[in-house]
Amino acid sequence: MLRQRYLRLFSFCRPYWMGILGSLVLTLIYGGLNVMTLPLIRDITTEISNRNLEHFNNQILNAGGLFFFRLVATYLQSYLMMATAYNISRDVRTMFFGRLIRLPQGFFTENKLGDIITRLTSDAEKLRESITSLFWELIPNLVSLLGVVGYLFYLNFKLTLISLVAAPIFVAVIMYLASKLKRVAGQTQLQAANISHLIQEVFTNIKLVQINGAEEKEISRFRKEIQRNIRTSLKGIRFRNTVEPSITYLQFVVVLLVVWYGGYQIANGTMSGPTLVSFFAGIFLLVDPILALSKAYTNLQQSFASADRLLEIIELPPAFPILSSPSNPIVHGNVMFENVSFQYGDGSPVLHDISISASAGQVIALVGLSGAGKTTLVNLIPRFYDVTSGRILVDGVDLREIDLDYLRSHIAFVPQEDMLFRGTVLENIRYGSPEASMDEVEDAARAANAMGFIEKRKRKLFAQVGDRGMRFSGGQRQRISIARAILRSPKILILDEATSSLDTESEYLVQEALSRLMAGRTTFVIAHRLSTVINADQILVLDAGKIIERGTHSELLAMNGRYARLYHRQFAAGTGAINE
């Protein structure tokens, strides 16, 4: 499984093979130039010993040129690899975001938003760093290391073997610490996700925090989460900081061995002084590659922890199977629930044996106390969730046999909390219908009673709505949402308590706009204010996930049951809303 994940990870590199190939060619050039410095040092030392100034000057010029071309190769390789790594990171982030945005609603109720954001930002950045580290640090330094070691063997086979006596210890130390770092990195990313979630939660509910005087409580929570993160991060730093001193000490031992054995060979006349100087230069040329390799390897192990978190989401099975030959009906708006039951995950059933028949153009009102299952029921129509048992038909075809995008293109949703995105009024109205003309947008805005306040804005349709639409009042935001739904021209409409939080004047304007929107469309209305559903074709009273009463307003009053009690209490209290 792990191997498959890493193969999948490297499959993202395939579209950029030319950039990677170019980077590897430059890496070989860099490695070759690195190795060439060793015979050059030997020759310079020899010319100094021979006091041949003309050849000495030539070798100095050669050294200058060699170093210049080495820098050019390093620059080009670095830039090419960085560009490739950013492109790969973009593709992974886009795929991750695309996978996220298509997941069922249940995923978002079971996972922290902070963790999702951390995966999309911090983990994706770690992945980019791992790709960069692999091609910019690991491979170039490995090439350089092998080249230098090869040349050292050429200079003096025995001395090189003695120098490499510490290599197995190097590898063991690095791999042990890297495995520890990977585990710590996973913990650090999880704690970073908890911090993100806490920040998002607090500032989403900032009014609640302030009105309850809970600022110090939240500061304390934040401090504790930061402290946990610091403890884990310091553990990782301890491991990382152990690597370099360990390797430095091993290198020092190697240098002592080289000094001892090299001096012994010079004394015996089996090695010249310039050769030993060149050998020493090679040993010191190994320092940077070994340190870089250890750093790159540990970075890769940390990054793989982030890659695991990304691939965990990317490789989730599709929420709904892709149909090879969907049965897409001509949608008129006939909706039928046949013995539908539903439960969230392994929890208790939320809906029990629900049967509803709604003909095209009818208005179906759902009434009941909070937790009765109203919102869950309407969420099944656009397949935010799938039924646990039974089936839902649209114009005689089971929802599960209809292409999901096709189904949702015939449904519009106006929620209780108006959903606007940062941008212009025009962009928000066009959100579900990007090809709509300006005339169509204006007509939709007029039908939604929105054009009046839009035209008062300096930039009219191009006015910015602000974060979550906060530059407009609640009633205005709701009418922009209604304009969006009108422009979409759906056959099926879902209204989830669309007027429950508005003042009387705004409610009148919104209700008038909703009446235009509902005309000729099959509409499911969730309402707390029974005054808004008196004229519905069918009113369903839900309790604990069951339909306990159904009928028209007059029929339900005549039953003198739950609906009648809700109605009389509501209007006796003068609230216009269910308050049982």
C-alpha positions in Angstrom: 0.0 0.0 0.0 2.8 2.4 1.0 4.7 1.6 -2.2 1.6 2.2 -4.3 1.2 5.6 -2.6 4.7 6.7 -3.5 4.3 5.4 -7.0 1.2 7.5 -7.2 3.1 10.5 -5.8 5.8 10.2 -8.5 3.1 9.8 -11.2 2.5 13.5 -10.8 6.0 14.1 -12.1 5.2 12.4 -15.5 3.9 15.5 -17.3 7.1 17.4 -16.5 9.6 14.7 -17.6 11.4 17.1 -19.9 12.1 19.6 -17.1 13.2 16.8 -14.8 15.4 15.3 -17.6 17.0 18.7 -18.2 17.6 19.1 -14.5 19.2 15.7 -14.3 21.5 16.5 -17.3 22.6 19.7 -15.5 23.1 17.6 -12.4 25.5 15.4 -14.2 27.3 18.4 -15.6 27.6 19.9 -12.1 28.8 16.5 -10.7 31.4 16.3 -13.5 32.7 19.8 -12.9 32.8 19.0 -9.1 35.1 16.0 -9.7 37.3 17.9 -12.1 38.3 20.2 -9.3 40.3 17.4 -7.7 42.9 16.8 -10.6 43.0 20.6 -11.0 44.0 20.9 -7.3 46.6 18.2 -7.8 48.0 20.0 -10.9 48.1 23.4 -9.2 50.0 21.8 -6.2 52.4 20.1 -8.6 53.1 23.4 -10.5 53.8 25.2 -7.2 56.2 22.4 -6.2 57.9 22.7 -9.7 57.8 26.5 -9.5 56.5 26.6 -13.0 54.6 30.0 -12.9 53.4 29.9 -16.5 51.6 26.6 -16.0 50.5 27.7 -12.5 48.8 30.8 -14.0 47.0 28.7 -16.6 45.7 26.3 -14.0 44.4 29.2 -11.9 42.5 30.5 -15.0 41.2 27.0 -15.5 40.0 26.9 -11.9 38.2 30.3 -12.3 36.5 29.0 -15.5 35.6 25.7 -13.9 34.0 27.4 -10.8 32.1 29.8 -13.0 30.5 27.1 -15.2 29.8 25.1 -12.0 27.8 28.0 -10.6 25.9 28.4 -14.0 25.0 24.7 -14.0 23.8 25.0 -10.3 21.7 28.1 -11.1 20.0 26.6 -14.2 19.4 23.2 -12.4 18.0 24.9 -9.4 15.6 27.2 -11.4 14.4 24.4 -13.6 13.7 22.1 -10.7 12.0 24.8 -8.7 9.7 25.6 -11.6 8.9 21.9 -12.1 8.3 21.4 -8.3 5.9 24.3 -8.2 4.0 23.0 -11.2 3.7 19.5 -9.6 2.6 21.1 -6.3 -0.1 23.1 -8.2 -1.4 19.9 -9.8 -1.5 18.0 -6.5 -3.3 20.9 -4.7 -5.8 21.2 -7.6 -6.5 17.4 -7.6 -6.8 17.5 -3.8 -9.2 20.5 -3.9 -11.2 18.9 -6.7 -11.4 15.6 -4.7 -12.5 17.5 -1.6 -15.1 19.6 -3.3 -16.8 16.4 -4.7 -16.9 14.5 -1.4 -20.3 13.9 0.3 -21.5 16.1 3.1 -20.8 13.4 5.6 -17.1 13.9 5.1 -17.3 17.5 6.3 -19.3 16.7 9.3 -16.8 14.0 10.4 -13.6 16.0 9.7 -12.3 19.2 11.2 -12.2 22.1 8.8 -8.9 23.2 10.3 -7.4 19.8 9.4 -8.7 20.0 5.8 -7.2 23.5 5.4 -3.8 22.3 6.8 -3.7 19.5 4.4 -4.5 21.8 1.5 -1.9 24.4 2.5 0.9 23.2 4.8 0.9 19.6 3.7 0.9 20.5 0.0 3.8 22.9 0.7 5.7 20.1 2.4 5.2 18.0 -0.6 6.6 20.7 -2.9 9.6 20.9 -0.6 10.1 17.1 -0.8 10.1 17.2 -4.7 12.5 20.1 -4.6 14.7 18.3 -2.1 14.8 15.1 -4.1 15.9 16.7 -7.4 17.8 19.7 -6.1 19.6 18.3 -3.1 19.4 14.5 -3.0 20.1 13.5 -6.6 22.8 16.3 -7.4 24.7 15.5 -4.1 24.4 11.8 -4.7 25.9 12.3 -8.2 28.7 14.5 -6.8 29.3 12.0 -4.0 29.7 9.1 -6.3 31.9 11.0 -8.7 34.3 12.1 -6.0 34.4 8.7 -4.4 35.1 7.2 -7.8 38.0 9.6 -8.4 39.4 8.9 -4.9 39.4 5.2 -5.7 41.4 6.1 -8.8 43.9 8.1 -6.7 44.4 5.6 -4.0 42.3 2.5 -3.6 43.4 1.5 -0.1 43.2 5.0 1.3 39.7 5.4 0.0 38.6 2.1 1.6 39.9 3.3 4.9 38.1 6.6 4.4 34.8 4.8 3.8 35.0 2.6 6.9 32.5 5.0 8.6 29.9 4.8 5.7 27.7 2.1 7.2 27.6 4.0 10.4 26.6 7.2 8.5 23.7 5.4 6.8 22.5 3.7 10.0 22.4 7.0 11.9 20.7 8.9 9.1 18.0 6.3 8.5 17.3 5.8 12.2 16.9 9.6 12.9 14.9 10.0 9.6 12.4 7.4 10.6 11.9 9.1 14.0 11.5 12.5 12.2 8.8 11.1 10.0 6.7 10.1 13.0 7.3 13.5 14.7 6.4 15.3 11.5 3.1 13.5 11.3 2.3 14.6 14.9 3.4 18.2 14.1 1.1 18.4 11.1 -1.8 17.0 13.1 -1.3 19.6 15.8 -1.0 22.4 13.2 -4.4 21.2 12.0 -5.8 21.5 15.5 -4.5 25.1 15.8 -6.1 25.9 12.4 -9.4 24.4 13.4 -9.3 26.4 16.7 -8.7 29.7 14.9 -11.4 29.0 12.4 -13.9 28.0 15.1 -13.2 31.0 17.3 -13.3 33.7 14.7 -16.4 32.2 13.0 -18.2 32.5 16.4 -16.4 35.7 17.6 -19.6 37.4 18.6 -20.5 34.4 20.9 -17.0 34.5 22.4 -17.2 38.2 23.2 -20.7 38.3 24.5 -19.9 35.5 26.9 -16.6 37.1 28.0 -14.8 34.0 26.9 -11.7 35.8 25.5 -9.3 34.6 28.2 -10.7 31.0 27.9 -10.0 31.0 24.2 -6.6 32.5 24.6 -5.8 29.8 27.1 -7.0 27.1 24.7 -4.9 28.6 21.9 -1.8 28.8 24.2 -2.2 25.1 25.1 -2.4 24.0 21.5 0.6 26.1 20.6 2.5 24.6 23.5 1.7 21.1 22.4 3.0 22.0 18.9 6.2 23.5 20.4 6.9 20.4 22.4 6.6 18.1 19.3 8.5 20.6 17.1 11.4 20.7 19.6 11.5 16.9 19.6 11.9 17.1 15.8 14.6 19.7 16.2 16.5 17.5 18.7 16.5 14.7 16.1 17.6 17.0 13.3 20.3 18.6 15.3 21.7 15.2 16.2 22.3 14.4 12.6 24.9 17.0 11.7 27.1 16.6 14.9 27.1 12.9 14.4 28.2 13.1 10.8 30.8 15.8 11.6 32.4 13.6 14.2 32.5 10.7 11.9 34.1 12.9 9.2 36.7 14.0 11.7 37.5 10.4 12.5 37.9 9.7 8.7 40.2 12.7 8.3 42.4 11.4 11.2 42.6 8.0 9.4 43.5 9.7 6.1 46.2 11.8 7.8 47.6 8.7 9.5 47.6 6.3 6.5 48.5 9.0 4.0 51.4 10.2 6.0 52.5 6.5 6.3 52.4 6.1 2.5 54.3 9.3 1.9 57.0 8.2 4.3 57.2 4.9 2.4 57.3 6.7 -0.9 54.1 5.1 -2.3 52.3 8.4 -2.6 53.3 11.9 -3.6 52.5 15.1 -1.7 50.3 16.7 -4.5 48.3 13.4 -4.7 47.7 13.5 -0.9 46.6 17.2 -1.1 44.2 16.2 -3.9 42.9 13.3 -1.8 42.4 15.7 1.1 40.4 18.1 -1.1 38.3 15.1 -2.2 37.6 14.2 1.4 36.5 17.8 2.1 34.4 17.8 -1.1 32.5 14.9 0.4 31.5 16.9 3.5 28.8 19.1 1.8 27.2 16.2 -0.2 27.0 14.0 2.9 25.5 16.7 5.0 23.1 17.7 2.2 22.2 14.0 1.6 21.4 13.5 5.3 19.3 16.7 5.4 17.5 15.9 2.1 16.7 12.4 3.3 15.3 13.5 6.6 13.3 16.3 4.8 11.9 13.6 2.5 10.8 11.5 5.4 9.0 14.4 7.0 7.5 15.4 3.6 6.3 11.8 3.1 4.2 12.2 6.2 2.5 15.2 4.6 2.2 13.2 1.3 0.4 10.4 3.1 -2.2 12.9 4.5 -2.8 14.3 1.0 -3.0 10.9 -0.8 -5.3 9.7 1.9 -7.9 12.1 0.6 -7.0 11.9 -3.1 -7.4 8.1 -3.0 -10.8 8.1 -1.3 -13.3 6.1 -3.4 -15.8 8.3 -5.3 -18.7 9.4 -3.2 -21.1 8.2 -5.8 -20.2 5.7 -8.6 -19.8 7.3 -12.0 -22.5 5.9 -14.3 -21.3 4.6 -17.7 -24.8 4.9 -19.1 -27.0 7.1 -16.9 -30.8 7.2 -17.4 -31.3 11.0 -17.6 -35.0 11.8 -17.8 -36.6 14.9 -19.2 -37.1 16.7 -15.9 -40.5 18.1 -15.3 -40.3 18.1 -11.5 -42.2 15.0 -10.4 -40.6 13.8 -7.2 -41.5 10.6 -5.3 -40.1 9.2 -2.1 -40.8 5.4 -1.8 -40.3 4.0 1.8 -37.1 6.0 2.3 -35.1 5.5 5.5 -31.7 7.2 6.2 -29.0 7.2 8.9 -25.7 9.0 9.2 -22.8 6.4 9.1 -23.3 3.9 11.9 -25.6 6.1 13.8 -29.3 5.6 14.6 -31.8 6.1 11.8 -32.8 9.7 11.2 -35.7 9.1 8.7 -38.1 6.2 8.9 -40.1 4.8 6.0 -40.8 8.2 4.3 -43.2 8.1 1.3 -44.1 11.4 -0.5 -45.6 12.0 -4.0 -45.0 15.5 -5.4 -46.3 16.3 -8.9 -44.6 18.9 -11.1 -45.3 22.4 -9.8 -46.6 21.4 -6.4 -45.5 23.0 -3.1 -44.6 20.5 -0.4 -44.2 22.1 3.1 -42.2 20.3 5.8 -43.1 21.3 9.4 -41.8 20.0 12.7 -39.6 20.9 15.6 -35.8 21.1 15.3 -34.3 17.6 14.9 -37.4 16.2 13.3 -35.5 15.4 10.1 -36.7 18.1 7.7 -33.4 19.3 6.5 -32.1 15.7 6.2 -35.1 14.8 4.0 -34.5 17.6 1.5 -30.8 17.0 1.4 -31.5 13.6 -0.1 -33.1 15.2 -3.2 -29.8 16.6 -4.7 -27.9 13.6 -3.3 -25.9 15.4 -0.7 -26.5 12.0 0.9 -27.8 8.7 -0.4 -30.8 6.9 1.1 -30.1 4.0 3.4 -33.1 2.1 2.1 -36.0 2.8 -0.3 -35.6 5.1 -3.3 -36.3 8.6 -4.6 -37.6 9.0 -8.1 -37.4 12.1 -10.3 -39.9 11.8 -13.2 -40.0 8.0 -12.7 -36.2 7.4 -12.6 -34.2 6.5 -9.4 -31.9 9.3 -8.5 -29.0 6.9 -8.4 -29.4 6.1 -12.1 -29.3 9.8 -13.1 -26.0 11.6 -13.8 -25.3 13.6 -10.7 -24.4 16.9 -12.5 -27.5 16.5 -14.7 -29.7 16.0 -11.7 -28.3 19.0 -9.8 -28.6 21.2 -12.8 -32.4 21.0 -12.4 -32.3 21.9 -8.7 -31.9 25.2 -6.9 -31.4 25.7 -3.2 -32.2 28.8 -1.1 -30.9 28.2 2.5 -31.7 30.0 5.7 -28.2 31.4 5.9 -27.7 33.3 2.6 -24.6 31.9 0.9 -22.6 34.6 -0.8 -19.0 34.5 -2.0 -16.5 37.4 -1.8 -16.7 39.2 -5.2 -19.3 41.2 -7.0 -23.1 41.1 -6.9 -23.0 40.0 -10.6 -20.6 37.1 -9.9 -22.8 35.9 -7.0 -26.0 36.0 -9.1 -24.3 34.3 -12.0 -22.7 31.7 -9.7 -24.8 28.7 -11.0 -25.3 30.2 -14.5 -22.0 31.6 -15.7 -23.1 32.0 -19.3 -26.1 34.2 -18.5 -26.3 37.6 -20.2 -26.5 40.9 -18.4 -30.2 41.2 -19.4 -31.0 37.8 -17.9 -29.1 38.7 -14.7 -31.0 42.0 -14.4 -34.4 40.3 -15.0 -33.6 37.8 -12.3 -32.6 40.5 -9.9 -35.8 42.4 -10.6 -37.9 39.3 -10.0 -36.1 38.8 -6.7 -36.9 42.4 -5.6 -33.1 43.0 -5.6 -32.6 45.5 -8.4 -33.8 48.4 -6.3 -31.0 48.3 -3.7 -28.5 47.1 -6.3 -29.0 50.2 -8.4 -28.4 52.4 -5.4 -24.9 51.1 -5.1 -22.2 53.2 -6.9 -21.1 50.2 -9.0 -24.5 48.5 -9.2 -24.1 44.9 -10.3 -20.3 45.3 -10.0 -20.5 46.3 -6.3 -18.4 44.2 -4.0 -20.5 42.1 -1.5 -17.6 41.7 1.0 -16.7 38.7 3.0 -19.8 36.4 3.2 -21.8 39.3 1.8 -21.5 41.5 4.9 -21.7 44.7 3.0 -25.4 44.0 2.5 -28.2 43.4 5.0 -29.7 39.9 5.7 -32.8 40.6 3.5 -30.6 41.9 0.7 -28.3 38.9 0.8 -31.3 36.6 0.7 -32.7 38.4 -2.3 -29.4 38.0 -4.1 -29.6 34.3 -3.3 -33.1 34.2 -4.8 -31.9 36.0 -7.9 -29.3 33.3 -8.3 -31.9 30.6 -8.1 -34.3 32.4 -10.5 -31.5 32.7 -13.0 -30.8 29.0 -12.7 -34.4 28.3 -13.7 -34.7 25.0 -11.9 -37.5 22.4 -12.1 -37.1 21.5 -8.4 -36.7 24.1 -5.7 -35.6 23.7 -2.0 -36.3 26.5 0.5 -34.8 25.9 3.9 -36.4 28.4 6.3 -35.6 31.1 3.8 -37.4 33.9 5.7 -37.0 32.8 9.3 -34.4 35.4 10.4 -35.7 38.5 8.6 -37.6 41.6 9.8 -41.2 42.1 8.7 -40.4 44.4 5.8 -37.6 42.3 4.5 -39.7 39.1 4.9 -42.4 40.7 2.8 -40.0 41.5 0.0 -38.3 38.1 0.2 -41.6 36.2 0.3 -42.9 38.1 -2.7 -39.7 37.2 -4.6 -40.0 33.6 -3.5 -43.6 33.4 -4.8 -42.3 34.4 -8.2 -39.5 31.8 -7.9 -41.9 29.0 -6.9 -44.3 29.6 -9.7 -44.5 26.5 -11.9 -41.7 24.7 -9.9 -41.9 21.7 -7.6 -41.0 23.2 -4.3 -40.0 21.7 -1.0 -40.3 24.3 1.8 -39.0 24.0 5.3 -40.7 26.5 7.4 -41.0 27.5 11.1 -43.5 30.3 10.3 -46.7 28.4 9.4 -48.1 31.6 7.8 -45.7 31.0 4.9 -47.1 27.5 4.1 -50.8 27.9 4.5 -51.3 27.7 0.7 -49.0 24.7 0.2 -50.5 21.8 -1.8 -49.4 19.4 0.8 -48.1 19.9 4.4 -46.1 17.1 6.0 -45.6 17.2 9.8 -42.4 15.3 10.9 -41.5 14.1 14.3 -38.4 12.0 15.1 -37.9 11.2 11.4 -41.5 10.0 10.7 -44.4 11.7 8.9 -47.1 11.8 11.6 -49.6 14.0 9.7 -50.1 15.1 6.1 -52.7 17.2 4.2 -53.6 20.7 3.3 -53.8 23.5 5.9 -57.5 23.2 6.3 -57.4 19.3 6.4 -54.7 19.4 9.1 -56.6 21.9 11.2 -59.6 19.7 11.0 -57.6 16.8 12.3 -56.9 18.8 15.5 -53.5 17.0 15.9 -49.9 18.2 16.1 -50.2 20.7 13.3 -53.3 22.3 14.7 -51.6 22.6 18.1 -48.5 24.2 16.5 -50.7 26.6 14.5 -52.9 27.7 17.4 -49.9 28.2 19.8 -48.0 30.1 17.2 -50.7 32.6 16.4 -51.9 32.8 20.0 -48.4 33.9 20.9 -48.3 36.2 18.0 -44.8 35.0 17.0 -45.6 33.5 13.6 -43.0 30.7 14.3 -43.0 27.3 15.8 -42.0 27.7 19.5 -43.1 24.4 21.1 
